[in-house]
Amino acid sequence: MKKEEAHIIKEILSGKTEHYEYFLDCYGQQVFVLVDRIVSCQEEAEELTQDVFIKAFQQLSSFKAESSFSTWIYRIATNTALSAIRKRKNEVIRLDDSVFANLSDTQVDEALEDDSEEQLQRLQRAMEQLEADERALITLYYMEEKPLAEVAFIMRLTEANVKVKLHRIRKKLYIFIKKLE
C-alpha cells in the first residue's frame, strides 16, 4: 500500500473524514468502469459505485493493509456488482461441458484476437450472455489487466481456479460469438 494512503486512512479514522475525497478522486472512475462492465448498465453502475464508496468508508477501520487499497476496494466493488446481478435473477445460458471438449485453444485464440469492428461487437454481445462472476473475471484480468494473484484475491479464488475459469470462459465466449455470426 502507498505510504500516503496509509497516512490518509489514519487521518480519516481520526475524524478528518474530508480526506476520504482522495480515494474518490483516485479510484472513482476505475471502480465505476469495473462495476459498469459487470452490470452492463451505466445508471445502475453509477448507483453501485456510490454504494461501493459508502461501504468502503463504513468498513475503513477493518482495512488491514494486507493488500493495496485499490485491490481492497476492487473486492468491495466486485462483490457489490455481483450481488446486484444476483438480485436481478437474469436468465443465464448454461453450456454442457462436452461442448468445450471439441474446441482447440488455437481456434478460440484466433477468434478472440480478431479485433475487427464486427468481431468486437459480437464479443461485447457475447460477454452480456456470461454469468456475472464470469464477466467480473474477464473484466479484471483482460480489461483491467490485474495480475492473476490480485484477481484471485478479489474474487476469493485460488490462482489455479482463476486460470481454469478464464480458460473455460474464453471457450464459452467463442461459442457465443459463433452463434452470433
C-alpha positions as CSV (number, residue, x, y, z in Angstrom):
1,M,0.0,0.0,0.0
2,K,1.2,3.5,-0.7
3,K,2.5,5.3,2.3
4,E,0.4,8.4,1.7
5,E,-2.7,6.2,1.5
6,A,-1.9,4.7,4.9
7,H,-1.5,8.2,6.3
8,I,-4.8,9.3,4.8
9,I,-6.6,6.4,6.2
10,K,-5.3,7.2,9.7
11,E,-6.4,10.8,9.2
12,I,-9.9,9.7,8.2
13,L,-10.2,7.3,11.1
14,S,-9.1,10.0,13.5
15,G,-12.1,12.1,12.3
16,K,-10.8,14.1,9.3
17,T,-13.4,12.5,7.0
18,E,-12.9,15.1,4.3
19,H,-9.7,13.3,3.4
20,Y,-11.8,10.5,2.0
21,E,-12.2,12.6,-1.1
22,Y,-8.7,11.5,-2.0
23,F,-10.0,7.9,-2.6
24,L,-13.0,9.1,-4.5
25,D,-10.7,11.1,-6.8
26,C,-8.1,8.4,-7.2
27,Y,-10.4,5.3,-7.6
28,G,-13.8,6.6,-8.5
29,Q,-13.5,6.3,-12.3
30,Q,-11.8,2.9,-12.1
31,V,-14.4,1.5,-9.8
32,F,-17.2,2.8,-12.0
33,V,-15.7,1.2,-15.1
34,L,-15.3,-2.1,-13.3
35,V,-18.9,-2.1,-12.0
36,D,-20.3,-0.9,-15.3
37,R,-18.6,-3.8,-17.1
38,I,-20.0,-6.3,-14.7
39,V,-23.6,-5.0,-14.5
40,S,-23.8,-3.7,-18.1
41,C,-26.0,-0.7,-17.2
42,Q,-24.5,2.8,-16.7
43,E,-27.2,4.1,-14.5
44,E,-27.0,1.1,-12.2
45,A,-23.2,1.3,-12.2
46,E,-23.4,4.9,-11.0
47,E,-25.6,4.0,-8.1
48,L,-23.5,0.9,-7.2
49,T,-20.3,2.9,-7.4
50,Q,-21.7,5.2,-4.8
51,D,-22.6,2.2,-2.7
52,V,-19.1,0.9,-3.0
53,F,-17.5,4.0,-1.6
54,I,-20.1,4.2,1.2
55,K,-19.3,0.6,2.1
56,A,-15.6,1.2,1.9
57,F,-15.9,4.3,4.1
58,Q,-18.0,2.4,6.7
59,Q,-15.6,-0.5,6.7
60,L,-12.4,1.5,6.6
61,S,-11.4,0.6,10.1
62,S,-11.4,-3.1,9.0
63,F,-8.9,-2.4,6.3
64,K,-5.8,-4.3,7.4
65,A,-3.4,-3.3,4.6
66,E,-2.9,-7.0,3.6
67,S,-3.4,-5.8,0.1
68,S,-3.3,-2.4,-1.6
69,F,-6.3,-0.1,-1.1
70,S,-7.1,-0.4,-4.8
71,T,-7.3,-4.2,-4.5
72,W,-9.4,-3.9,-1.4
73,I,-11.9,-1.5,-3.0
74,Y,-12.0,-3.6,-6.2
75,R,-13.1,-6.6,-4.0
76,I,-15.9,-4.5,-2.5
77,A,-16.9,-3.2,-6.0
78,T,-16.9,-6.7,-7.5
79,N,-18.9,-8.2,-4.6
80,T,-21.4,-5.2,-4.8
81,A,-21.8,-5.6,-8.5
82,L,-22.2,-9.4,-8.3
83,S,-24.8,-9.0,-5.5
84,A,-26.8,-6.6,-7.7
85,I,-26.7,-9.0,-10.6
86,R,-27.9,-11.9,-8.4
87,K,-30.9,-9.8,-7.3
88,R,-31.9,-9.3,-10.9
89,K,-32.2,-13.1,-11.4
90,N,-31.4,-12.8,-15.2
91,E,-31.7,-15.9,-17.3
92,V,-28.2,-17.3,-17.9
93,I,-27.3,-19.6,-20.8
94,R,-25.6,-22.7,-19.5
95,L,-23.5,-24.9,-21.7
96,D,-22.8,-28.6,-21.3
97,D,-19.1,-29.4,-20.6
98,S,-18.9,-31.7,-23.6
99,V,-19.3,-28.6,-25.9
100,F,-15.9,-27.3,-24.6
101,A,-14.0,-30.6,-25.2
102,N,-14.1,-30.3,-29.0
103,L,-12.7,-26.7,-29.1
104,S,-9.0,-26.2,-29.7
105,D,-7.3,-23.3,-27.9
106,T,-6.0,-22.2,-31.3
107,Q,-9.5,-21.7,-32.7
108,V,-10.5,-19.8,-29.6
109,D,-7.4,-17.6,-29.6
110,E,-7.8,-16.7,-33.3
111,A,-11.4,-15.8,-32.9
112,L,-10.9,-13.7,-29.7
113,E,-7.8,-11.9,-31.1
114,D,-9.7,-10.7,-34.1
115,D,-10.1,-7.0,-33.5
116,S,-12.3,-6.2,-36.4
117,E,-15.2,-3.9,-35.6
118,E,-17.8,-6.7,-36.2
119,Q,-15.9,-9.1,-34.1
120,L,-15.6,-6.6,-31.2
121,Q,-19.4,-6.0,-31.4
122,R,-20.0,-9.8,-31.3
123,L,-17.6,-10.1,-28.4
124,Q,-19.5,-7.4,-26.4
125,R,-22.8,-9.1,-27.0
126,A,-21.3,-12.5,-26.1
127,M,-20.0,-11.0,-22.8
128,E,-23.5,-10.0,-21.9
129,Q,-24.5,-13.6,-22.0
130,L,-21.9,-14.6,-19.5
131,E,-22.8,-15.1,-15.8
132,A,-21.9,-12.1,-13.6
133,D,-18.9,-13.7,-11.9
134,E,-17.6,-14.7,-15.3
135,R,-17.9,-11.1,-16.6
136,A,-16.1,-10.0,-13.4
137,L,-13.2,-12.4,-14.0
138,I,-12.8,-11.4,-17.7
139,T,-13.1,-7.7,-16.8
140,L,-10.5,-7.8,-14.0
141,Y,-8.0,-9.9,-15.9
142,Y,-8.2,-8.8,-19.5
143,M,-9.7,-5.3,-19.4
144,E,-8.3,-4.0,-16.1
145,E,-5.1,-6.1,-16.6
146,K,-5.0,-7.1,-13.0
147,P,-2.3,-9.7,-12.1
148,L,-3.6,-13.2,-11.6
149,A,-2.8,-13.1,-7.9
150,E,-4.8,-9.9,-7.5
151,V,-7.8,-11.3,-9.4
152,A,-7.7,-14.4,-7.2
153,F,-7.7,-12.2,-4.1
154,I,-10.6,-10.0,-5.3
155,M,-12.7,-13.0,-6.4
156,R,-11.7,-15.1,-3.3
157,L,-10.4,-17.9,-5.5
158,T,-7.1,-19.7,-5.9
159,E,-4.9,-18.7,-8.7
160,A,-5.3,-22.1,-10.2
161,N,-9.0,-21.8,-10.1
162,V,-8.9,-18.4,-11.8
163,K,-6.8,-19.9,-14.6
164,V,-9.2,-22.7,-15.2
165,K,-12.2,-20.4,-15.1
166,L,-10.6,-18.0,-17.5
167,H,-9.8,-20.8,-19.9
168,R,-13.4,-22.1,-19.8
169,I,-14.9,-18.6,-20.1
170,R,-12.8,-17.9,-23.3
171,K,-14.2,-21.1,-24.8
172,K,-17.7,-20.0,-23.8
173,L,-17.2,-16.6,-25.4
174,Y,-16.1,-18.3,-28.6
175,I,-19.3,-20.4,-28.7
176,F,-21.4,-17.4,-28.1
177,I,-19.6,-15.4,-30.8
178,K,-20.0,-18.3,-33.3
179,K,-23.8,-18.3,-32.6
180,L,-23.9,-14.6,-33.3
181,E,-22.2,-14.9,-36.7
